[in-house]
């Protein structure tokens, strides 16, 4: 069985990481062969897949204006590959990949949609593409996979075909997340943070939908109340060269409590070095990074976006999006708990991931989906 994945790019992101994990999870599965087509470039994850022997093809689309040229190049690749299943990831790839596949008579088409707060954080072009996808959803794909039940509901509400929808959440590779040796001391030492200090970690690229403004404002409030806490921010463009970010931090008058680490390849180690994780987005589907923090065993505070509340399964630590005051209250309350109580919350979170969201379970569901299309 040949499966061709089409995705807009292969830099680090939730959909991109899930695609990489899915392909890797099938390495020991006989009878399935994956390849990937990136509408743009190879990115960080494309390089890693190539090193593992996975074919990655790039079309270098620089803007939607080049969509027609990209369509014909994509169609040529699919015509040469003749895959048994075409699996597209997110709106742009759903539209271009779906049209290219069906124009060649390739009917086993799986769309993947992930966003939840669909009226926030998207460009006008993206919103238009989503509307076109909704019109075509009853005809183009055979199955539409949503990464979150919240995503399924909002897309059905804007016109996606309900009978095509099913939910397959993200899966987590616990063996890669949970290290046998705690790197807590070395990570903290590299930043000059003592072991007695409580460390709150935020992970996610600098983007309006991640709402770093709310997190920084909340963190500043917490720092003004206690002298035993520091905050680390990890992700693309979270660096001191980002003038907008630095303006937000300086406005708290607590700038010395913030550590900007930028994009890193040792996120599990940074999570293990921390005491609390915070998700502060205004829009999510199924938030990978929250699940990863839970798998590590960190107690978490999250905004009520997408399936974050469902994933955490503890309403005491869920707040409305874009409410820095409430977020600050919950962070301070969690930091004020006795150490044993925070450990218990973290262990409960880790147990939830182990029981319901391992990559092994999710990998099997995708394999069953692919084979059902062939049947």
N, C-alpha and C positions, 0 to 999 in steps of 0.2 A: 504494500500500500504506500503510495507516494503522496505526501502532504506538502503543499506549497503555502507558505505563510507570506502575506503581504502586509507591510506596516510602513508608516510614514517615515520613521527613522529608528536608529538603534543606539541612541544615547541613553544614559541611565534615567529610567522612569518606571512607573508602576507597570504599565502594559508591556514595556520592553523587557523588564526583568522577568515578568511572568512568562513571556514567550521563551526566553532563554531557559528558564527552569523547566518548562514543559518539554522542550526539545531534549534537554539533558536527562529528564526523567524517563525518556523512552529509549535511551541508549541500549539498555539490556532487553528491550521488548522486541522479539523477533517479528519480522515482516512489516516494519514501518520505517520509512525513509523521509526525513524532513529536509526541506531547503527553504531559504528565506529570500524575499525580494524587498529591499528597502527603497521607498520612493525617493529618498534623498541620498544620504551617504552611509558609510559603514558604521560610523560611530564607535564608541568604546565597546559596546556589547557585540557588535558585528565582528570586531577584531578577535574577541574571545571565542566566538562561535567558529570562526574560520580556523583558529588554532586547534579546535577540537574536531576538525574535519567536516564541518557543516558548510555546505555551499551557500554563500551569501552574494547576492547580485544587487548592484546599486544603480539607480536611474538618475540620480542627481537633479531632481526637480527643485529648482530654487524658489519658485513661486507658483501660485495657482494659475497664473497666466500660461505657464508651460504645461498645464494639465493635459491638453490635447496631444502634445508630442509625447508626454509621459504615458498616456493611455496606449498609443500605438506601440511604443517600446515594450510596455508591459504585456500587451497582447502577443507580441512576437515571442517573448520569453515563455509565456504560458503555452503557446502553440508548440514550442519546441519541447517543453517539459511534459505536457499532457498529464498533469497530476490527477490522482483519483479524488483528492479533496483539495479545495482551495479555502484557506482560512485567513480572513482579513481582520485587521486589528484597528479599530477606531474609524471615525467618520470618513476621512479622506480616502483611506485604503478601502473601506467598505464600498464607497461609490465607484472609484476607479477600478479597483480589483473586481468588484461585482459585475460591472458592465463588461470588462475585458473577458472575464471567465464565461459569462453567459453568451457573449458574441461568438465564442468558440464552441458552444454546446456543452460546456463544463457545468453540469447541474449541481454537483455536490459542493455547494458553496455555504460556508459558515461565516456569519458576521460576528464580530465581537465589539460590544459597546460597553463603556466603562463609566462615563460621567453620570452624575446624579443631579446636581444643581444646574440644570441645563440652561437656565436663563442668566447665569453668572459666569464671568471669566472667559467667555468665548468671543472671538471676533465675529464681525458681520458675515464674513465669508464662511466661517465654520457653522454659524447658525443657518445660513442658506443651504449648505451641504447637508446638514442634519435634516432640514425640511424635505429636501429632495430624496434623501434616504428613506424618510418616513413614507413618502409617496410610493417608493419602489419596493418597500419591505415585504409587501404581499406577493411580489413576483420574483425578485432577484434571489434572495437567500433561501435555502431550505430550512436553516436553523439560525436563530439569533441568540447568541450566548451573552448573558449579562453577568458581570462580575459581582453584582449586588442586587438584592431584591428591590432596594430603593431605586436603582437604575431601571429595572424592569418596569416599575410602576410609572415613573415619570415619562419614559419613552412610549409606553402604551398610551398615556394621556395626550401625547402630541402626535399620535397617528401611526405609530409602529404596529405591525400586525401582531395581535396578542397570541394567535395560535402558533406563531413561529418562535415564541420566546421560551427560554429556559435559563435557569441561574446555575452557574458553576463558579463558586468563589475562588479566590486565590489560594494556593497551597504554599506551605512553608517547609523549607528543608532544614529540619531541626539539627541534623548533624553538622551542618555548615554554620548555623547560628550559635549553637551552644558549644563553646570551647571547653576542653578538659582542664585548661589552666586559666585562671582569672588574670587578665591583663590590667586590672584596675590600677595597680600601683604605677606601672610604667606609663600608662596613658596620662594619669594625673600628674606624675612627675614631669612629663614632657611639657605640661602647661603650667607647672608651678602651683598646682592646687593640692592642698593638704588632704590627707585621708579623713580628717575630721569634718571637712566641709561637705555640705549636701550639694549634689550636682544635679541640675535639671537639664535634660537634653531635648532639643528640638531638631528634627531632621526633615528637610524638604527644600527644594530650590527656591530662590528668591523670585516670587511670582505673586500677583495680586490674589489668586485663589488660595494661596497658602496663608495669607493674612498675617505676615510677620509683624505688622503694625500692632495688632491686638496682643500678640504674644509679648512683644517688647514692652508695651505699656503695662501689661499685667505683671511681667517680670520686674519691672521697675517698682511697682507698688509693693511686691513681695520683698524686694531687696531693701526697701525703705523701712520695713517692719522687723527685719532680722539681719544679723551680720554673719550667718553661718551658711549662706547659699551663693552659688555661682550658676551661670547659665551658659551652656555651649550651644552654638547654632552650626549645623552641618548641612551643606548643600551648595549647589552651583550658585555663584555670585554672592555668597555670604562671606564677604571679605571686606577688609577696611578700605579697600579702593572703591567700594560701592558708596557713593556720597549720599544717596537717598537713605540707605540703611543706617549709615553713621549718624545722619540727622535725627532719625527716630531714636537711636540709642542715646545720643547726647541729650535729647529732650527729657530723658528720665532722670537725669542728674545722678545716675548710678552706672556710668559707663564702665567703671573698673570691674563690674560683676559679670560682664559679657565677654565671651571668648568666641571669636569667629574663625571657624576651621575650614571653611570652604568645602569643596567636593573631595571626598576621601574614599579610599578603597578598603578601609578597616572599620566600617560602621558597626559590625557586631562587637568589636573590641571597645568602641566608644560607648555603646549601649551598656556593656558589662561594667564599664567604669563609672556609670551614672547611678543615681538613686531614684530618679523619677523621670518618666517620659511624658511629653506634652504634645498632643496633636491639636493644632489651632486653625485648621483650614476653614474656609467658608463653603467649599465644595469638595466632595470626594465621592468615589464609588465605593469600592471595597478597599480600605486604606492599608496597603501592604506594610507600611512602616509601623503602624500601630500593632499589627499582628506580630511583626518581628520583635518589637519591644516586649510584647506579652510573652512570646516564646522564650526570650532571654530571662524572663521572670521579674520584669520591672513593674512596679505599680504605675498606673497611667491615669492621666486626666485628658479628656478629649472633648472637642466640640461635637454637637449633635448633628453630624453631617453624614450623608450616605448611610452605609451600614456600620459606621463606627460604634454607635450605641449597641447594636446587635452583636458586634464582634466582642466588645468589652464585656457586655452582659452584666454591668454593674452601674445602675443609674445614679448612684451616689457621686460618681466621678465624671458625670457628663453635664456639659453646660451648653446653652445656646451659642451659636456662632456669633462672632463679632461683639462679644460682651466682655471687655477686658476686666471690668470690676468683678464679675462672677468668676471668671477664670482665675484671677488673682486670689479670690477667697478659697477656691478649691485647691489651688497649688499650695497655699499657705497651710490649709487644713491637713493636706496629705503630708507635707514636710513636718508638721507638728505631731504626727502620730508617733507612738513609740516604735523603735526599730523593729521589734517583733511583729507588730501589726502591719507595717509596710511589707515585711518579708512575706507574711501570710497573704496579703493582697497580690503580691507578685507571683507567688506559687499558684494561687487560684487562676490567675491569668494564664500561666504556662500550662496548667492542666487543661484549660479550655482549648488551647491551640492543639495540644497533643491528641485530644479526643476527637476533634471535629475538623481540623484544618491542615492536616499534614499534606505534603506534596504527593505522597504515595496514594492517598485517597483521591485527590483531584486529578492526578495523572491517569488513574484508572477510569475516571469518569470521561475524560476527553477521548481516551482510546475507545471506550464503548460508544461514544458519539460517532467517531469516525467510522467504525465498523458498521454501525447501524445504517449509515448513509449508503454504504456499499451494498448491504443486504437489501 
